[in-house]
Amino acid sequence: MKTNGVLAYIDLPRKKTLNQTLIRDRGRISNLLIAAMSKYGFQFQAKQPARWGFGAIAKPIKTAPNQPKFHRVERVMVGSSDPTIASAIAQLKPEDLIESNANDALDLRTATIRLAPPWIETEAVNFYCISPIRVLDLDLPQETKDRAVLTIDTKLNQAINRTMETRFKRQFHLKIIPDSLYIRSRKGQIKSTMAIKTLPSGKAVTLSGLVFPFTLTGSSDDIAEVWYNGIGQKTGQGFGRLEVAQWT
């Protein structure tokens, strides 16, 4: 079964820093995208697994010591294979890209939007992470502060397939083959944290995941779902967005 989907690249000008394009957490981008897609038929369901995903490339901005850290949004990738959500993404216009109901609204209306060409069917591709891959270790006690899988072993592949099956209501048979040279060069330090929201107190709420290059194998349909929707969970909060490094 061929997977039809849409992936959009939203690119911001890099020549100057605009305060309206600065973020402290990826939740701001999620809010903006949900509001924009809702104009074209997307119905957000908070308690349902996300059948879409996004990732952002954002450059750190120099700030004074002990001041909040900000990042300037340079690119957002958002995609889905769900027909309704994919249709909404395909209709996005730059004028839609402003966060609603915020005094200091994130404003990406200076962006240009282009759609990626249709995905080429393949059973193996080299990816790198735009944002951390997050899946849960269900063997850890529920009271554990962060139950993310943070090691690369059979548990990671099991958790990824379990999570994708929950999201798409069918079996997945994906396998991650990590770039061992990269991991050795990092001395195994591939954990990454990402802020998903900022509390009224100014404290950032962060979640953990893994960032590393790898080869992903599986059926062409399974890999297409990953490409359009992101891998793992919390993809609607900016986790699990991948980019192609090389076809295998």
Secondary structure, 3 states (H helix, E strand, C coil): CCCCCEEEEEECCCCCCCHHHEECCCHHHHHHHHHHHHCCCCCCCCCCCCCCEEEEEEEEECCCCCCCCEEEEEEEEEEECCHHHHHHHHCCCHHHCECCCCCCCCECCCCEEEECCCCCCCCEEEEEECCCECCECCCCCCCCCCCECCCCCHHHHHHHHHHHHHHHCCCCCCEEEECHHHHHHCCCCCEEEEEEEECCCCCEEEEEEECCCEEEECCHHHHHHHHHHCCCCCHHHCCCCEEEEEEC
